[in-house]
Amino acid sequence: MRLRRRTARPAPEQPEVKASRYNPWVHELEAASFWVVATRLPAMIALALGRAWRASRIDTLATVGLNLGAGVASAAGLLAVSGVLEELFAAGPTPDRVRDALPALLVVAGAALVRGALSAAAGWAQARLEPQVERAAELELFDLTSRMRLEAFDDSDLADAMYRARDRGVGEVARTVTCAIDILNGVISLLAVAGVLTVLHPLLLGLLVLTVVPDGWAAARAARLRYTRIRELTTTRRRQYIIGALLAERQSAAELRSYNMRTFLLAEYTTIADHVRAVLLAVALRQTRVRVAGDAAGGIAAVATYCALGVLLLSGSMPLAVAGTAVLAIRQGQGSLAQLLYSVNFCYESALFFNDFLEFCHQARTRLPAPSSGVDPGELRELTARGVVFAYPGDEERPVLRGVDIVLRKGEIVALVGENGSGKSTLARLLAGLYLPHQGTIAWNGTDTADLDPEKLRDRIGLISQDYTQWPLSARRNITMSADSDDGRLLRAMRLSGADAVVGELEDGLDTLLDKRFVGGADLSGGQKQRIAAARGLYRRADLVIADEPTAALDAKAEKRLFDTLHAAAQDTTVLLITHRLASVRMADRIYVLDHGRVIEHGTHDELMAIADGRYRDLFSLQADAYTGIAGRAEPPDPALPGAAAG
Ligand SMILES: Nc1ncnc2c1ncn2[C@@H]1O[C@H](COP(=O)(O)OP(=O)(O)OP(=O)(O)O)[C@@H](O)[C@H]1O
């Protein structure tokens, strides 16, 4: 199959490629004038320098101080040059003029030497500062991402903002600092040139500005064109990155091959990459047009400047020696002003991306949990959910939980059952304090969990999650989930979950790295991973163990052992068990049946089995029939299933 199409590509299918639909503010940004954004620049520079100051005071002081020194040396050198020229253009024999110019020449040389030394030292300080600023920005970002409320990760706008902040924002913090310092530098050398020009003829300063402004405008316009397009492409590039990872990462490698997904994914990637390329090429064209216009205007202004100089010369208002100095100063001034505008422009572009970083940090801060009350929940006696309503972000009109009431008392085993998508895992996450209900309350010993210290609360809960993560850490850390480990508890948790057999087969036992992407790393089977995840939940000294489908990948022996363990643990721990294996919940003290976010039945196994046409009874009988082979309750085969018609 040909992946590349030479002809014009039709509009891409993927909705995320139609970026403007998702980024209406891009047009607002485009509409904002350069000056509107430029007025924000000083504040951005101050923010960037503030970050530099916090990252390293010494290096910030050294960078700013040494650059200032270099700027002053450069100004002194320029003034001395005009002194040299003055002497050289003066009347008298040439050897005398050269001799008279010598002191000023020495100043020029000395200034150049000092400037060079200070610039080198400033460069070194700046090079030290940048990684420190970047590191601080990265740490700030990850501090926020790891503290945000869990539901923030379900918000696609925030995901875009996070991508932008991570992709470019973090790096641009340091660059904004560098640019800010370059601007300071540029201002100093420009002041020096302006001073010289003003002394020579006040008109020259105006002419100098005239020659550089068009270039500056063009550079700024080009930068903003690029930024708005890159911003517009955020979702698209995030999608491109995700598909690229699927094509290149180990986790998806086997499935990609077994389903022959290569061609499909490459085509998808190409469509997106083509779209990104087309947008960037269009930007490049627009940028070139803008730059050509700027250069043309700048050229006209330069011609006008030299014409004005000629007029001044011809009219006798300016002596030849002064005109010579003026040409030199104008050329140096053009260089300085162009450098300054370049720095401003660079800073402006960096600041736009730096703003992304700030914007994400701001958004993330609004998603942080409320300041902790510090209230210790205390040992669990009773956990209740009353009238709990919860919807995921973006789906507010379709709540996943719609007025759930449940109760768990100390030492009980409580089971949640129900069909896929009925809301069991969501309820478990709310009970674990990972989400807060939108309506209703979850109370730990009668106190709303929202009023308790969330970390202390989570310390009392062991969550054996359905979507467990295998961390790129040693087997030990994968179970203890912290730097310290209590060997007694660790061995017990491993024995109860069956993880001891898994670890026993690893080359370095508990010290084996559970990540095959690194040298010496090991890979585990699905069931082995689940045993490790179960050990993780059991290792905690928890009042409440929430086991969400803890045995889906376990073999029959390991499953029985884990359920026995959970039942045994319930002597002094409360257990919330979510499972589709209904045989395992028979012994539960209470079973809640969820359907579309509501509790439709609850009671003991016997009570629920006594409800004629009850949902639990139905599900239980269905599973029991599958084992006992009683055909009486079996439904007729679905005609849509393969082989059904033949049967
Ligand atoms: N992070 C999320 N963002 C948006 N919707 C979600 C999210 N997680 C789950 N849902 C939706 O919430 C509903 C309930 O999901 P939940 O995982 O709680 O069901 P469940 O009963 O545990 O299902 P299963 O038995 O398949 O594990 C589903 O419709 C699911 O699509």
The ligand as an ORCA input file, in Angstrom:
! r2SCAN-3c Opt
* xyz 0 1
  N     -11.322      8.215     33.489
  C     -12.542      8.151     32.945
  N     -13.025      9.188     32.236
  C     -14.230      9.154     31.685
  N     -15.073      8.118     31.800
  C     -14.648      7.054     32.497
  C     -13.366      7.011     33.104
  N     -13.232      5.827     33.737
  C     -14.380      5.166     33.528
  N     -15.225      5.905     32.795
  C     -16.579      5.540     32.384
  O     -17.321      5.332     33.578
  C     -18.189      4.235     33.431
  C     -17.963      3.276     34.604
  O     -16.657      2.780     34.519
  P     -16.067      1.855     35.661
  O     -14.655      1.550     35.306
  O     -16.327      2.470     36.968
  O     -16.990      0.566     35.473
  P     -16.830     -0.887     36.100
  O     -18.157     -1.252     36.640
  O     -15.680     -0.947     37.044
  O     -16.521     -1.711     34.794
  P     -15.687     -3.077     34.607
  O     -16.506     -4.181     35.188
  O     -15.590     -3.195     33.130
  O     -14.373     -2.888     35.254
  C     -17.890      3.625     32.089
  O     -18.919      4.042     31.202
  C     -16.586      4.230     31.646
  O     -16.590      4.470     30.279
*
